Amino acid sequence: MKYVPKLNDYVAWTNSLGQVTEGWVYYCGEEHISIEVDVKDKPDELVSMHKKIHVLVVCNNWHWDELEYVKSRRNKNAETLEDMEVYIRKFQ
């Protein structure tokens, strides 16, 4: 069965040039997803409610066949992998 990405899945994307991008699915829509490849602390307090800078890569739906599902997480706000409750999702 074809893999359909979901929010909080960890994926590896190998594009047609052989470049691999790995990260968490941060946004999932019908036409594209964004993959979070890095998170950094913000250097300023310009917008105090946002504490981090999220580095995202967009993957359009016609590239989803290049995605490999790795794992999922239940708690996206956790500080460690153990706290995220990482698990392997079974899909059909």
C-alpha positions, 0 to 999 in steps of 0.5 A: 500500500502507498504511504500517505504522510501524517502529522508527527511522522518521521520520514526520510525523503530521497529525491531524484538526485539521491539527496536524503532529507530526514525529519518530522512531518510538521504540516500535512495538507492534501497538496504538500507536507512540510518536513522539520529538519532543524529547530533552533532557539530564537536569538531575540524576543521579538515575538515572545510567544515563539521561542524556536526557529523551525527549519522546514522543507516542502515536499509536494504530493507528487514526491510522496512516493519518494518518502520512507516512513520511519516512525511516529511520535505521540508527544511533539512538545517533548524534550527527548525521544523517550518523552516523545513516546516514539512508535511504529505506526502500522498502515494498510 
